[in-house]
Amino acid sequence: MDILAEKLRSLLQQKPRNRYRSQDVYDIAEYVRKSAIDRRKIATYLQQKSRIRGIEARKSSFDDEIRDMAAKEYEQRIREEAPRDFIPFDEAWQDVLSLVQSLDIPD
């Protein structure tokens, strides 16, 4: 659960760090599709990790700007690294948003 929280936090840090985290979108989608997850732990870890780095982890923080940054080079990168298990970006992003919406974090 710590890994998923860290990947969600890294998505939110794209803006201040000016980095693109397409791999994290894929990893989150793949994980939630294949594994049982503890949403309570993810929410707790996400809030803790974000607070330490001065980031506000809210559901609304996963906005269009975060999405657009994460989408950069997604298809090329993921097709190279996981060609057989490729998840199209829009589907993977929906998995991320579904996870975020299910967490007990502020709107």
C-alpha positions, 0 to 999 in steps of 0.5 A: 500500500505504501508503494501506491501511496508513493506513486500517487504522491509522485503524480502530484509532485509533477508540477513543482518538479516539472517531471512527467510520471507516466510510468506511475499511472501505468503501475497504479492501474496495473496494481489495482487491476491485479491485487487487493488493496487497502484503501485506508492504508493508502489514504493514510500513507498518501496524506503523510507522504504528501504533508512531509513534502508540502503537497496537499493531497486532495481528490481535486488535486488530480486535475487536468494539468496532472493528467496532461503531464502524466500523459506525456510520452505514456504510450511510447514509454509503456509500449516499450516496457510492457508491450503485452500488458499495455493499458491505454492511457485513458483507461489507466488514468480512469483507474487512478481516478477511481482509486483516488475517489475511493480514498478517504482524503479531502475533496 
